[in-house]
Amino acid sequence: MTCEPASLASDAAGADPGGARYGAEGWVDIDGPVHYLDFGGPSRGPVIVCVHGLVGSAVNWSAVAPLLTSRCHVLAVDLAGHGLTRSLGRRTTVQANRHLLHRFIERVTTTPAILMCNSMGGMISLLEASASAETVSGVILVDPALPFVPARPDLLVAAVFATGGLPGLGPLLLRGVRRLPPQAIVASLLSLCCHDPCRVPANVIAEHVAVARRRAGFSEAGRDIGIATRSIIATAGFGGHAYRQGIASLGCPVLLLHGEHDRLVPASAARAAARAHPTWSVTVLPDVGHVPQLEAAHECASAILSWLDSAGRLAAHASTPPKPAESSIRRLVRGKRREPE
């Protein structure tokens, strides 16, 4: 049975925030404040950096991250114009946020990172992995925004993207959405992105509501999301040759998880990517939508941990912090790297 938006809003309003499995908040200066969550994990475990999608935030990973921290150190960043990272003059395009992600990895890790990414975050992470292989040891794609393939579009999703991408109307529409109660905003997004929103834990919904409440005063939010939307369409569209070439040149291990009932990125796009990249590990999750990390967290965690022990073991080894004697040598080498132009 599928939850109604009103039911989701009620559940979120009644949830106990104190019971939420929320990561420790952190901030780093990358041409302005950048917010992130540190979910913890072993000091010498593989480092996973989580990258959310359009209109998302670091709390998009709060259901799956605690299931991985017995083995991995998990962090999640808020990209510019998303979550609690305000743009403050920074651009919110795919490429601009790719540069931000690169600098974030350099600032918060001493090793290459495994990028775990959803939707737009998958696009940004694939671009980062292809442009700067020394910072990325592996990629876990969760319903990524892949290059467009011929498919019958979901009419509601098509209308949302078409309207949201218009320079004038998009920001106006998003400002209208921002005036809704935070519970209603979260409920609407989960209804669009999940096959069955009832599967998302109430405390995780409460975390999303808390972020939406904190974003309510961000007057620039509509403009920022509109710019990001147009950038996604341009990058994934039939003219996005650079994105396709970047994916083709990828050399690190890749795990692709995709919901069979994803309305935003059809499963046919994931199957096309799997055919084009036979070295990728691919799992299509039945009865799941666009955000499996929220809707099917245990299934995602099981697939990720199995991959780390098999096809992703080299990625896990490369992203594991060295012993103290080795660490100073690695820091010296990383200090000589140049940031991407």
C-alpha positions as CSV (number, residue, x, y, z in Angstrom):
1,M,0.0,0.0,0.0
2,T,1.2,3.5,-0.9
3,C,1.2,6.2,1.8
4,E,-0.7,9.4,1.0
5,P,1.1,12.7,1.4
6,A,-1.1,13.8,4.3
7,S,-0.2,10.6,6.1
8,L,3.5,11.2,5.6
9,A,3.2,14.7,6.9
10,S,1.4,13.5,9.9
11,D,4.0,10.8,10.6
12,A,6.8,13.4,10.3
13,A,5.1,15.9,12.6
14,G,4.6,13.2,15.2
15,A,8.1,11.6,15.0
16,D,10.5,12.0,17.8
17,P,13.5,14.0,16.5
18,G,15.5,12.7,19.4
19,G,15.2,9.1,18.0
20,A,16.6,10.1,14.6
21,R,19.9,8.5,13.5
22,Y,21.4,11.9,12.5
23,G,25.1,12.3,11.8
24,A,27.3,14.9,13.5
25,E,27.2,18.2,11.8
26,G,30.3,19.8,10.4
27,W,31.3,22.8,8.3
28,V,34.2,23.5,6.0
29,D,35.1,26.6,4.1
30,I,35.1,26.2,0.3
31,D,34.7,29.7,-1.0
32,G,32.0,30.0,1.7
33,P,30.5,27.6,4.3
34,V,29.8,24.1,3.2
35,H,27.7,21.9,5.5
36,Y,28.2,18.1,5.9
37,L,27.3,15.2,8.1
38,D,29.7,12.8,9.6
39,F,27.9,9.5,10.3
40,G,31.0,8.0,11.9
41,G,32.7,4.7,11.4
42,P,36.1,3.1,12.1
43,S,39.1,5.4,11.8
44,R,40.8,2.9,9.5
45,G,37.7,1.9,7.5
46,P,37.1,2.7,3.8
47,V,36.0,6.3,3.4
48,I,32.6,6.8,1.7
49,V,31.5,10.4,0.7
50,C,27.8,10.6,-0.1
51,V,26.5,13.0,-2.8
52,H,22.8,13.8,-2.9
53,G,20.6,14.6,-5.8
54,L,18.6,17.7,-7.0
55,V,16.6,19.3,-4.1
56,G,18.3,16.8,-1.8
57,S,20.7,17.1,1.1
58,A,23.0,15.1,3.3
59,V,20.1,13.6,5.3
60,N,19.1,11.7,2.2
61,W,21.7,9.1,3.4
62,S,20.5,9.0,7.0
63,A,18.7,5.6,6.6
64,V,21.5,3.7,4.9
65,A,24.6,5.3,6.4
66,P,24.2,3.8,9.9
67,L,24.0,0.3,8.3
68,L,27.5,0.8,6.8
69,T,29.4,2.5,9.7
70,S,30.4,-0.8,11.3
71,R,32.8,-1.2,8.3
72,C,33.1,2.2,6.7
73,H,33.6,5.9,7.7
74,V,30.6,7.6,6.0
75,L,30.3,11.4,5.3
76,A,27.7,13.3,3.4
77,V,28.0,16.7,1.9
78,D,25.4,19.4,1.1
79,L,26.2,20.7,-2.4
80,A,26.0,24.5,-3.1
81,G,22.3,25.6,-3.2
82,H,21.1,22.5,-1.4
83,G,20.5,21.4,2.1
84,L,22.2,23.9,4.5
85,T,24.9,25.0,2.1
86,R,23.7,28.3,0.7
87,S,25.1,29.4,-2.6
88,L,26.3,32.8,-1.4
89,G,27.5,33.9,-4.9
90,R,28.7,30.4,-5.8
91,R,27.2,28.8,-8.9
92,T,24.9,25.7,-8.5
93,T,25.5,24.1,-11.9
94,V,26.6,20.5,-12.2
95,Q,30.2,21.5,-13.1
96,A,30.4,24.1,-10.3
97,N,29.3,21.5,-7.7
98,R,31.7,19.0,-9.2
99,H,34.5,21.4,-8.4
100,L,33.1,21.8,-4.9
101,L,32.9,18.1,-4.4
102,H,36.6,17.8,-5.5
103,R,37.7,20.3,-2.9
104,F,35.5,18.8,-0.2
105,I,37.2,15.4,-0.8
106,E,40.6,17.1,-0.6
107,R,39.7,18.8,2.7
108,V,38.0,16.0,4.7
109,T,39.9,12.9,3.6
110,T,43.6,11.7,3.5
111,T,42.8,9.1,0.9
112,P,40.8,8.7,-2.3
113,A,37.1,8.3,-1.5
114,I,34.4,5.9,-2.6
115,L,31.6,8.2,-3.8
116,M,28.1,7.0,-3.0
117,C,25.7,9.1,-5.0
118,N,22.1,9.5,-6.1
119,S,20.4,11.2,-9.1
120,M,22.2,14.5,-9.9
121,G,24.9,13.4,-7.3
122,G,25.6,10.4,-9.6
123,M,26.2,12.7,-12.5
124,I,28.5,15.0,-10.5
125,S,30.4,12.0,-9.1
126,L,30.9,10.3,-12.5
127,L,32.3,13.6,-13.8
128,E,34.6,13.9,-10.8
129,A,35.8,10.3,-11.1
130,S,36.6,10.7,-14.8
131,A,38.3,14.1,-14.4
132,S,40.2,13.5,-11.2
133,A,40.8,9.8,-10.8
134,E,43.3,10.3,-7.9
135,T,40.5,11.5,-5.6
136,V,38.1,8.7,-6.3
137,S,38.7,5.0,-5.7
138,G,35.3,3.7,-6.6
139,V,31.7,4.8,-7.3
140,I,28.4,3.5,-5.9
141,L,25.7,4.8,-8.2
142,V,22.2,4.9,-6.7
143,D,19.7,5.7,-9.5
144,P,22.1,8.2,-11.1
145,A,21.1,10.8,-13.6
146,L,22.5,9.0,-16.6
147,P,22.6,10.1,-20.3
148,F,19.1,10.2,-21.8
149,V,17.9,7.1,-23.6
150,P,14.6,6.7,-25.6
151,A,11.9,5.9,-23.1
152,R,8.3,6.7,-22.4
153,P,8.4,9.6,-20.0
154,D,6.4,9.9,-16.8
155,L,4.2,12.8,-17.6
156,L,4.2,14.3,-14.1
157,V,8.0,14.1,-13.9
158,A,8.4,15.6,-17.4
159,A,6.1,18.5,-16.4
160,V,8.0,19.2,-13.2
161,F,11.4,19.2,-15.0
162,A,10.1,21.3,-17.9
163,T,8.6,23.9,-15.6
164,G,11.4,23.9,-13.1
165,G,14.0,24.5,-15.8
166,L,12.3,27.6,-17.3
167,P,14.4,30.7,-16.3
168,G,11.4,32.7,-15.2
169,L,8.6,30.3,-14.3
170,G,10.8,27.7,-12.5
171,P,12.1,29.9,-9.7
172,L,8.6,31.4,-9.3
173,L,7.1,27.9,-8.9
174,L,9.8,26.8,-6.5
175,R,9.2,29.9,-4.4
176,G,5.6,28.9,-4.2
177,V,6.5,25.4,-3.1
178,R,8.8,26.9,-0.4
179,R,5.8,28.6,1.2
180,L,4.2,25.2,1.9
181,P,4.7,23.7,5.4
182,P,7.9,21.7,5.7
183,Q,6.0,18.5,6.3
184,A,4.1,19.0,3.0
185,I,7.2,19.7,1.0
186,V,8.9,16.5,2.3
187,A,5.7,14.4,1.7
188,S,5.4,15.6,-1.9
189,L,9.1,14.8,-2.7
190,L,8.9,11.4,-1.1
191,S,5.6,10.7,-3.0
192,L,7.4,11.6,-6.3
193,C,10.6,9.7,-5.6
194,C,9.4,6.6,-3.8
195,H,7.5,3.7,-5.1
196,D,6.1,3.2,-1.5
197,P,6.9,6.1,0.8
198,C,5.6,4.0,3.8
199,R,9.0,2.3,3.8
200,V,10.9,5.4,4.8
201,P,11.4,5.4,8.6
202,A,9.5,8.1,10.5
203,N,12.6,9.4,12.2
204,V,14.3,9.8,8.8
205,I,11.3,11.7,7.5
206,A,11.6,13.9,10.6
207,E,15.2,14.7,9.7
208,H,14.1,15.8,6.2
209,V,11.4,18.0,7.7
210,A,14.0,19.6,10.0
211,V,16.2,20.5,7.1
212,A,13.2,21.9,5.1
213,R,12.3,24.0,8.1
214,R,15.8,25.4,8.3
215,R,15.8,26.1,4.5
216,A,12.5,28.0,4.7
217,G,14.2,31.4,5.0
218,F,16.6,30.9,2.1
219,S,15.3,33.4,-0.4
220,E,17.7,32.3,-3.2
221,A,16.6,28.6,-3.0
222,G,14.3,28.7,-6.0
223,R,16.8,30.4,-8.3
224,D,19.6,28.0,-7.2
225,I,17.4,24.9,-7.9
226,G,16.3,26.3,-11.3
227,I,19.9,26.7,-12.4
228,A,20.8,23.2,-11.2
229,T,17.8,21.8,-13.1
230,R,18.8,23.4,-16.4
231,S,22.4,22.2,-15.9
232,I,21.3,18.6,-15.4
233,I,19.2,18.7,-18.6
234,A,22.0,20.2,-20.6
235,T,24.5,17.6,-19.2
236,A,22.4,14.5,-19.6
237,G,20.7,15.5,-22.9
238,F,21.5,14.3,-26.4
239,G,24.1,17.1,-26.7
240,G,26.0,16.0,-23.6
241,H,28.9,14.3,-25.4
242,A,31.4,15.2,-22.7
243,Y,29.4,13.4,-20.0
244,R,29.2,10.3,-22.2
245,Q,32.9,10.4,-22.9
246,G,33.7,10.9,-19.2
247,I,31.6,7.8,-18.3
248,A,33.3,5.8,-21.0
249,S,36.8,6.7,-19.7
250,L,36.0,5.7,-16.1
251,G,38.6,3.2,-14.8
252,C,37.6,2.7,-11.1
253,P,35.2,-0.1,-9.8
254,V,31.5,0.8,-10.1
255,L,28.4,-0.5,-8.4
256,L,25.1,0.5,-9.9
257,L,21.9,0.1,-7.8
258,H,18.7,1.1,-9.4
259,G,15.0,1.0,-8.5
260,E,12.8,-0.9,-11.0
261,H,10.0,1.7,-10.5
262,D,12.1,4.9,-10.7
263,R,9.9,7.5,-12.3
264,L,12.7,10.1,-12.7
265,V,15.4,7.9,-14.3
266,P,13.9,4.8,-15.9
267,A,15.4,1.5,-15.2
268,S,16.0,1.2,-19.0
269,A,18.7,3.8,-18.6
270,A,20.4,1.7,-16.0
271,R,20.2,-1.4,-18.2
272,A,21.6,0.5,-21.1
273,A,24.5,1.7,-18.9
274,A,25.1,-1.9,-17.8
275,R,25.3,-3.1,-21.4
276,A,27.7,-0.4,-22.3
277,H,29.9,-1.1,-19.2
278,P,30.1,-4.8,-18.6
279,T,32.7,-4.4,-15.8
280,W,30.1,-2.6,-13.6
281,S,28.3,-4.5,-10.9
282,V,24.6,-3.9,-11.4
283,T,21.6,-4.6,-9.1
284,V,18.0,-3.6,-10.1
285,L,15.8,-3.5,-7.0
286,P,12.2,-4.6,-7.5
287,D,9.3,-2.5,-6.1
288,V,11.6,0.5,-5.4
289,G,11.7,4.0,-6.8
290,H,14.3,6.7,-7.3
291,V,15.8,6.8,-3.7
292,P,16.5,3.2,-2.7
293,Q,18.8,4.5,0.0
294,L,15.7,5.7,1.8
295,E,13.1,3.2,0.7
296,A,15.2,0.0,0.8
297,A,18.1,0.9,3.0
298,H,18.8,-2.7,4.2
299,E,18.8,-4.1,0.7
300,C,21.2,-1.3,-0.5
301,A,23.6,-1.8,2.5
302,S,23.7,-5.5,1.9
303,A,24.6,-5.0,-1.8
304,I,27.2,-2.4,-1.0
305,L,28.9,-4.5,1.7
306,S,29.0,-7.5,-0.6
307,W,30.5,-5.4,-3.4
308,L,33.2,-4.1,-1.1
309,D,34.2,-7.7,-0.5
310,S,34.2,-8.6,-4.2
311,A,34.4,-6.3,-7.2
312,G,34.9,-3.2,-5.0
313,R,37.6,-4.6,-2.8
314,L,40.3,-2.6,-4.6
315,A,38.3,0.6,-4.1
316,A,37.8,-0.3,-0.4
317,H,41.6,-0.8,0.1
318,A,42.5,2.4,-1.7
319,S,40.1,4.4,0.4
320,T,41.3,3.0,3.7
321,P,43.4,5.5,5.7
322,P,47.0,4.3,6.2
323,K,48.8,3.7,9.4
324,P,50.3,6.9,10.9
325,A,53.8,6.4,9.4
326,E,52.2,6.0,5.9
327,S,49.8,8.9,6.4
328,S,52.4,11.6,6.4
329,I,53.8,10.3,3.0
330,R,50.3,10.3,1.5
331,R,49.6,13.8,2.7
332,L,52.9,15.0,1.1
333,V,51.9,13.4,-2.2
334,R,48.3,14.8,-2.1
335,G,49.7,18.3,-1.3
336,K,51.5,18.3,-4.6
337,R,48.2,17.7,-6.6
338,R,46.7,20.5,-8.5
339,E,43.0,21.2,-8.4
340,P,41.1,20.8,-11.7
341,E,41.1,23.8,-14.0
